[in-house]
Amino acid sequence: MVYDGVILMGLLIVASATALPFGSENTTAFRDFWFTCWLCLVCFAYLGSCWRYGGMTLGMRAWKIRLVRTDGGPVSWPACLLRFMVALVSVSALGLGILWALADIDKRCWHDLAARTLLIKT
């Protein structure tokens, strides 16, 4: 998550730089609805496309972890979107959705349970 967080920070800086000329001078994430939506879209574009087309982000690739459906197949776009949205909730709940993996028998977080996905070692 840290590796992908660094990549996302870079992407969000570029996304902010491209969006700020079109907004007001006080455009701030979480205060400006459309700017916040733009930043979430950029995050989903990176994560969703990595999950959908390669099964792994660059951070997951470094640790040799792949995302698959519970039946072993590739993850669909709707499942990627659901996983992303529930992951936002997981993190917003003080990380409880992430910590859930410690109690789950298959080590799945809330977003994996909701999207019916599984992280496997490659």
PyMOL commands that set and color helices and strands:
alter all, ss='L'
color gray80, all
select helices_A, chain A and resi 2-22+33-53+58-62+77-92+96-102+110-115
alter helices_A, ss='H'
color red, helices_A
select strands_A, chain A and resi 65-69+117-121
alter strands_A, ss='S'
color yellow, strands_A
deselect
rebuild
show_as cartoon
